[in-house]
Amino acid sequence: MGDVRHLIVVDAANVIGSRANGWWKDRAGAARRLLGDLAGLTAKLPESTEVTVILEGAAKAAADGAEPSAPRLKVELAPRSGDDKIVDVVAAANSHEQITVVTSDRELRTRVEAHGAETVGPGWLWSQID
């Protein structure tokens, strides 16, 4: 029996905003740092785990050519609402047995849990990275 296919969907704006480290001065830079951290994390995760990061607004500039390449790390750009994009990704992820959404946004948690996802807060992700 193989490993459970697990998808971790990261609400980048919410995760970045959870740490008061000056991210608001350089949103794209903060998003690039998060992508770098996640590239390192995916290398440590089981092969059956994929990470999708949702970027919205000014943070989308982080994906302009400087995106770290890592196996099983995907970046999705939200044309409008990051939350709507996250719900779309979760709803479309029917090939994964387990879906975890990283956000502290209560309304978003309710929306993705309706699609069978579990939710964890940004602290969980930072503890995996640190």
N, C-alpha and C positions, 0 to 999 in steps of 0.2 A: 504494500500500500504506500502510495507516494505522500509527500507532504501536502498539507492543506494549502491551496492557493489563496494567498492573503493579499489584499490590496489596502494600502494605507493612503488615504487622501488627505493632503495637508492644506488647510486654510491658511495660506502664507501670510495674508494681512493680519489675521488674528494671532498667529504664532509670533510673528515679528513684533506686533504691538504689545505682546505680553511681557516684554523686557524693556525697561527704561534705559536703553543704551545709546540714545541719540539717533535712533533709526529715522526719526522724522526729518532730520537734516538731509538725509540721502536715502530715500526709499529704495531706489534701484540698487544702491550699494548694499543696503541691508538685505534685500532679496537675493543678491548675488552671494552674500556670505551664507545665507540660509541654504541656498542651493549647493554651495560647497560643502557645508556641514552634512547635508542630506546625501550627497554623493559619497562621502566617507561612511555614513551610516549604512547605506544600501550594501556596501561591500561587506559589512559585518552581519547583515541579516540573512536568513535562510534563502536559498535559491528560489524558493516558491513564493517569496514576498516581493511585491512590486510597490513602488512609491510614486504617486502622482501628486504634483504640486500645482495648486491653482494660483496664478498671479493675476492681479487686477490693477487698474489705474496706473499710477506712476511706476509701480514695481514691475510692470511688464517690460520696461526697458532692460531689466536684468537678463532677459532672454535674448537680447540683441547680440548674437555672435559670441558672447562670453559665457554661454551656458556650459556648466561643467558636464562632461560626458561621463555617464556612469551606467553600467548595466542595470536595468530594471528601474531607472529613474526617468520619469516623464514629466514634462512641464506643459501645462495647459493654460492658455491665455484666455481670460474671460472678456468677451466683447463688451459686456455691460456689468451685470451683477456677479460678483464672485460667488455669492451664495447660490444663485441659480445654476451656475456652471458646475458647482460641487454636486448639487442635487442631480444634474444631468449625468455627470460621471458615475455617480453611485447607481443611478437607475439603469445605466448601460452596462454595468460591470457584472453581468450575469455569469461570467465564466469563473468568478472567484467565490469560493465557499465562505470566506470571511472578509468583511469589509470594515475597516476602522477609519473614522473621520476624526481628524485632530482639529478641534475648535472649542472655544468656550462660549460661542454664540448660541444662546438658548433656543432661539427660533430655528436656526439651522439644524441644531441637534434634533429637534422634533421632526423636522422635514426629512432628514436622512434616516432617522430611526424608523420612519414609516416605510422605508424601502429595505429594512432589514439590516441596516448598518449599526455597528456599535460606535459609541463616541468616547473620546478621551480628551482631556484638556491639554493645552500647550505644555504644561509642566511635565507631562508624561513624555512628550517628544524631546524636550530639552534634556531630561534625565537619560534618554537613550543616546543622545548626541554627546553629552558631557563626559 
